[in-house]
C-alpha cells in the first residue's frame, strides 16, 4: 500500500492539489495530507508585569496525515496522525499531537489514541475566538488527552461523546487512575446547546497528582446572520479545598467577507477572588487559505500577568 500512496501524493503535488485534497488509492481506501504553516510575534507580560517578546511558530505548524479503508457492512477503519513543530526555533523537537485509530459505522465511532475529549472540543472551548496561540480566555479544566478511548454518535440533532482516559503516577507506576467525560450537544435550528461533565483523571499529563477533580459546563451557540453568539457557564471542583472555580462568559464572532472578528469576555471566580478576562482579535484572508491576524488578551491578573499581544500569518495547503 505504501508505493501507490506515495505515487498518489506525488501526482497530486505535481498538478497543484487543492487544500485538504483526498486521494483515492482504490475503491476502498482514501488518503489525505494537510499542512498548516505560520509564524507570529507575541509580547506577553510576566509575573513582574514586564513584557517578554519573541518570534515563534509553536502551535501554528502541523502536518496532518489521515487514511480510511471501507470494510463490510458500511464499517470504516480509519487512522490519523498530527505532527507539530516550530520552524522558527532553532533545532526544535518534533512532537505528535492528535493520534487516532478507530472504527466508524452505523453504530457510531470508536477511537483510541491521544486527542481532546468531546466535552473539551464542543463545550469547554466555547469561548475560543482567538486566531493564534496566546489570546484565549481561560479554559475550564478537563482530563488528559493521552491514553484515551472515545465513543461518539449522532441521533438526529443530538450528538454525544463518551471519553475514558488512563494515567499512571510519575513517582509510582503501579498507581494509576481513570477519568471519564460525557458531553452532548443538541441543535435547534440556529441554536446549539451543549452540556458536559468531566471526572478528571487523578494524574495530570506529567503523572503528577491532578489539582482538579471534576468540571461541569454548559454552552450555547446561536447563529445570527454573519454573527455567531457564544456563551459558557462552567464550574471546576478541586481535589482538595472547598473553593470551586466558576467560569461565566460570552462571546461573538462576525464574518465580513475575508475579515473575521472575535470577542470574548469571561469572569473567573475562585472563592472571593474574581478576575475578568477579555479576548479580542481580527483576521484577514489575503489570499485563499492565507491569513494575517492580530489578537489581544487581558487577563485581569495582578500586574497584568498573562496579558498578550500577538500578530501573525498563517497558511494552509
Secondary structure, DSSP 8 states (H G I E B T S, - for coil): -HHHHHHHHHHHHHTT--TT-EEE-SSSEEEEEEEEEEEEEEEEE-TTS-EEEEEE-TTTEEEEEEEEEE-GGG-EEEEEEEEEE-SSSTT---EEEEEEEEEEETTEEEEEEE---HHIIIIITTT---SSSS----------SSSEEEEEEEETTEEEEEEEEEEE-SS-TT-EEEEEEEEEEEEETTEEEEEEEEE--SB-TTSSB-SEEEEEEEEEEEEETTEEEEEEEEEEEESSSS--EEEEEEEEEEEETTEEEEEEEEEEEETTEEEEEEEEEEEEEEETTEEEEEEEEE---GGGTT-EEEEEEEEE-
